Amino acid sequence: MRIRRPKRIILDLNAEVIVDGKSYAGFIGNISDDGIYMKILSSGITADFHPGNSVDLKFQLPAGEKLNLPCIIKWVNKSVSNGHSYSMGLKIHSAPQEYKEFLSGRVRL
């Protein structure tokens, strides 16, 4: 059985993911020190999300800091029930200090 090591923090933050110069609006559902779960709802627009693709994730922390995180798509689930939606697991390349400080303020170590 595979066990997740990093503690996950449940959130609901608006975010934007940029793939190959195209921007898609979505929201972050949870975060950890090295990964992010996010969901993208695209009104009938089919996006080209594949594991291994590099993306830029842009969002604003509750305190107002705007972050741009370079990430790699680890997994993708696509749903076509009402338009298209994508759930994705992202691995963070290198988190900036603001992100680490945000995590340390929310996670008890």
Order of alpha helices (4+ residues) and beta strands (2+ residues): beta-beta-beta-beta-beta-beta-alpha
